[in-house]
Amino acid sequence: MRRSLQADEKMLEHLQRETVLDFLNEVNPDNGLVADKTKPGWPASIGAVGLALTTYPVGVERGFMRREEAVERTLATLRFFSNSVQSTAKDATGYRGFYYHFLDRITGKRAWKCEISTIDSAMLLAGALAAALYFDGKCAAEVEIGNLAEVLYQ
């Protein structure tokens, strides 16, 4: 039996709300790093960070969070990655624009001697570019989002 359009919309709204709230719950608001899973002490995954960057516009559009809050979280994330250490050091965040799969949620340094992840780096950059497309206002904070996303992409 086919569900009604109204039931589908209600299910979609519930799924979107829960997804946004999960990301908001698992993020370190100081640097935007998102835990890979809800297990205590688990490191952040840069793929999860990229996904979080795409959920903030959904949260704004659906009324689950204020635009100012989404801008603040997006800026914290992009500033962190823009200022992160890119080197061959064991505790760097990444190397030559690619990032380690897992990062310590507090320090942002490489966790578990993990690998550079091209796929997760792409997810992070896709999230940054999606955020830049959405937060395209003229205020200084939204202009900075666009600039930081462009720098990270380049």
C-alpha positions in Angstrom: 0.0 0.0 0.0 1.4 3.4 -1.0 1.9 6.0 1.7 0.4 9.4 1.4 2.5 12.4 0.3 1.8 14.0 3.7 3.1 10.9 5.5 6.2 11.0 3.3 6.8 14.7 4.0 6.4 14.1 7.7 8.9 11.2 7.6 11.4 13.3 5.6 11.1 16.2 8.0 11.7 13.8 11.0 14.8 12.2 9.2 16.2 15.7 8.4 15.6 17.0 11.9 17.3 13.9 13.6 20.2 14.0 11.2 20.9 17.7 11.8 20.5 17.2 15.6 22.9 14.2 15.5 25.6 16.3 13.8 25.0 19.2 16.2 25.4 16.8 19.1 28.6 15.2 17.8 30.5 18.3 16.7 33.2 20.1 18.6 31.9 23.7 18.2 35.4 25.1 18.6 36.8 23.5 15.5 33.9 21.8 13.7 35.3 18.3 14.0 32.6 15.6 14.1 32.9 12.3 15.9 32.9 9.3 13.5 30.6 7.5 15.9 28.9 8.2 19.2 31.3 6.0 21.2 33.0 8.1 23.9 36.5 9.2 23.0 36.1 8.3 19.3 38.0 10.6 17.0 36.6 12.8 14.3 36.2 11.7 10.7 36.9 14.3 8.0 34.1 12.7 5.9 31.7 13.3 8.8 32.8 16.9 8.9 32.0 17.3 5.2 28.6 15.8 5.8 28.0 18.2 8.7 28.8 21.1 6.5 26.0 20.0 4.2 23.5 19.5 7.0 23.7 23.1 8.3 22.0 24.6 5.2 19.3 21.9 5.6 18.9 22.8 9.3 18.5 26.5 8.4 16.0 25.8 5.6 13.9 23.5 7.7 14.0 25.8 10.7 16.0 23.4 13.0 18.7 26.0 13.6 19.3 29.7 13.0 21.3 30.9 10.0 23.7 32.8 12.4 24.4 29.5 14.3 25.0 27.6 11.0 27.4 30.4 9.8 29.3 30.3 13.1 29.7 26.5 13.0 30.7 26.6 9.3 33.3 29.3 9.9 34.8 27.4 12.9 35.2 24.4 10.7 36.7 26.2 7.7 39.0 28.3 9.8 40.3 25.2 11.5 41.1 23.4 8.3 42.5 26.6 6.7 44.9 27.0 9.7 45.7 23.3 10.2 49.1 21.8 9.9 49.9 20.3 6.4 53.1 18.4 6.6 54.7 15.0 7.0 54.8 15.3 10.8 53.1 12.4 12.6 50.6 14.6 14.2 49.7 16.9 11.2 46.1 17.3 10.1 47.0 16.5 6.5 49.4 16.8 3.7 49.3 18.8 0.4 45.6 19.5 0.7 44.6 16.0 1.6 43.6 15.1 5.1 44.0 12.2 7.5 40.9 10.1 7.8 40.7 10.4 11.6 41.6 13.4 13.7 41.5 14.0 17.4 38.3 15.9 18.1 40.0 18.3 20.5 43.4 19.0 19.0 42.7 18.2 15.3 45.9 16.2 15.0 46.1 12.8 13.2 44.6 10.0 15.2 45.6 6.3 15.3 48.4 6.5 12.7 45.6 6.6 10.1 46.0 7.1 6.4 45.5 10.1 4.2 42.0 9.6 2.7 41.3 10.9 -0.8 37.7 10.0 -0.5 37.1 11.6 2.9 39.1 14.6 1.8 36.8 14.9 -1.2 33.8 14.7 1.1 35.2 17.5 3.3 35.9 19.7 0.3 32.4 19.0 -1.2 30.9 20.0 2.1 33.0 23.2 2.2 31.9 24.1 -1.4 28.3 23.3 -0.7 28.4 25.6 2.3 30.0 28.4 0.2 27.2 28.1 -2.3 24.5 28.3 0.3 26.1 31.0 2.5 26.5 33.5 -0.3 25.4 36.6 1.5 27.2 39.9 1.5 27.9 40.0 5.2 31.6 39.6 6.2 31.1 36.1 7.8 29.4 34.7 4.7 32.0 36.2 2.4 34.7 34.6 4.6 33.0 31.2 4.2 33.3 31.6 0.4 36.9 32.7 0.6 37.9 29.9 2.9 36.2 27.2 0.9 37.9 28.5 -2.2 41.3 28.4 -0.5 40.8 24.9 0.7 39.6 23.8 -2.7 42.6 25.3 -4.4 
